[in-house]
Amino acid sequence: MHIHSSNRGPQDPKDRPNDFDIWITYETILKNKEISTPLAAILALTELVERSDAGTMFELVKALNDGAKVLNERTPNPIGLNAGCELFIAFVTLFPHDSDSFSDLKKELVKQGQKYATEALTYREKIAELALGFIKDDSIILTHSYSRVVMKTLLRAHERKRISVYVTEARPRGLGLRTHDELTAAGIPCTVVLDSAVSYVMDKVDFVLVGSEAVVESGGLINAVGSNQIAIIAKAANIPFYALAESYKFHRLFPLSQYDLPTHNPNILAFPLTPAASSSPNSLQNKNPSIRPANGNEATPEQSRSMTREQIACNPDVDYTRPDLITLVFSDVGSLTPEGVSQYLVGMFAG
Amino acid sequence: MEHSIPNAPKSQKQMTKAERREQQEAQRAAKAAGKAATSQPGASSSTPTPTHRKNASVTGKAAQPSAGTPKKLGKGTDGKQVKGETKEGAHPHPPMDETPRGLRIFSHFGTPKPPAVTKGDIHPAIIRLGLQFAEFKITGANARCIAMLTAFKTVIQAYVTPQNNTLSRHLMTQLSPQITHLVSARPMSVSMGNAIRQLKLDISGSDIDLPEQDAKDALCDTIDNYIRDRIILADQVIQETAGKKIKDGDVILTYARSSVVEKVLLHAWEDGKQFSVIVVDSRPMLEGKALLRSLTAASIPCTYLLLPSLPSVLPHTTSLFVGAHSLHANGAVFSRAGTAMVAMMAKSRNIPVVVCCETYKFAEGIRWDGVSKNELAPTPFPLTSTSNSPSHHNSAIKMNPNLSILSPLYDLTPPSCITAVVTEVGIIPPSSISSIPGALGRATIGA
């Protein structure tokens, strides 16, 4: 996939165009639905290499690190992006420099980067093919939220076998509904399950299949919030829990707990500083008027309420699933146990 | 060994067996006494202690085992005796014996004792080191390894290649008795073992054509590089990496004293992180006190408690940092006795357990329990009732021929209790230990 960025800004000040370019480039690349955040990061950094005027490897790596930092700061969800950045920077650093001129080396790097991206788009196919062997006819599958690689696998399985899918609503973003629409359109029987009804449905399920934001050094999984709950319930019910992840999502991060994630900040799940804050009197006042009409009219006895925006903001977007809860990780490098993931990562990045 | 259980009426059968055993022991004692190069200060005949290395107390009592006792010998004889004894144990009321007994179980553990007679040419630096090891003046895997390597440098410099010999072949034969002497003082640690293996490799690879002084200097440089790269620099990387896992407001639990964990905590504090530390300690070693001293000197807020009070502080703990004596291929951590308990309790309350360990401490084998190979700590109790009580003995414990004190120095923490291992190549889960050497291009673990 060759992307030529339309933003050929002024070349003079070194920092500005790069800063400007890399974020815009990244967003432009992301517009393509098929490309996930780590891949987009790799492509954006490849672009940076192409346009960089660094004269030595040291300068180039420094420019790459700066670019990665910019991307990290501006994105709301840094984990996947970070995985891609680190992979590309490690690749660049370990690339053999036997070309004569530095510009030749840069051209080679760019070529490799784009080749990798093209190949990476086939990873989802590979994973779908691999996971197919684990899906039996008449399987009932539980999945969480929306994941492109899971979609591909389910659609692939549907071509040859009969499957039915339960998908969780995945609040607050409600991406599970999107999964439901797409599966139903393809003819796969699909039901949306409340996030709180997962344990209710678990005994009906044959196995759980989820996508991932990142797979970490411990062998654990970082995915949309709710994955950890599903994994714990699956473990308690002795249902296999499979994670699908492309290899560029493998990250050297090692969270010791939920609160050790880079996405965790003190605001998440924090108690309000003053209980009698301005929000509560308002809500009390809101309550009273709503109660009176309900009592008076008896029109809508149960009005379901939703969380306010501020309340949702106090909640996490992703959570961490421990490796002992995961049965297997399917990746383009093969099907790995969580311990195997760590051995793969150590082999790739250590030393 | 005879039973020290108070007897009821003696039966003929057991009497004879006991007598037979007494004979056996007397013969063995005579043999051992005969083998001894220098004089055995008259302990052999009066008590059966020569066959019981365990009876020696740390203060270097007169009752010393015979010379040149590598652990194997003791294991062989005492192991057999223990077996026979346990079979005997099925019979009730064996004859009571007034003489003090050694350990009935775990007699294969290494005991602390000052090194016995020195056979051959032992360099004074090594003799001094052996004494320091035996008296537990130098403890800790890193400290022992660095001290040993530094002593070896002195030995190498003092070494003179004899005629018609090459340094690369002969030096090792010189070093072997030194190593044996150190091992007799205290069993070798895994860190020391790995360092020695590397040293042997370097010596045998030493260039034959180099003039002697150059070769010796090159070897000393290799030793310095080993210490610098595998220990000092590795510790610095570990400080950085583990420091990232410490956040403001954390309460860090640690056990006894690990040199690496101490460095991690001090470094994180210098970095400006605000945290507090809980130091858990236990007898007989009470090494936590030294750690406490060093942390409070840096003004880190600390709490100190003994192991039995651990459950009360666990609800307040954020994470547990421990060091290791060695790390095994199956991910198990061999560390100061008590670490396993602390790790298990922490893990059961979902507190992350972080082990800080350099890669040179990795051991090739797999270990499932702390019993197969262990050491005894220098206890404050006299091991036998015949020994006089030095100052640190607890006079409240009345010695009894029926009482033997068992105080292992190490225990094994299973990999299921460990969340993460911080090494100089990064943070890894314990199951991945075996993949590190491959990644680093080394042939074996701990190379």
Interface residues (C-beta under 8 A of the other chain):
Chain A: E217 S218 G219 R252 F254 L256 S257 D260 P323 E339 S342 Q343 V346 G347 F349 A350 G351
Chain B: K245 S319 N350 P352 V354 T419 A420 V425 G426 I427 I428 P429 S431 S432 S434 S435 I436 G438 A439 L440 G441
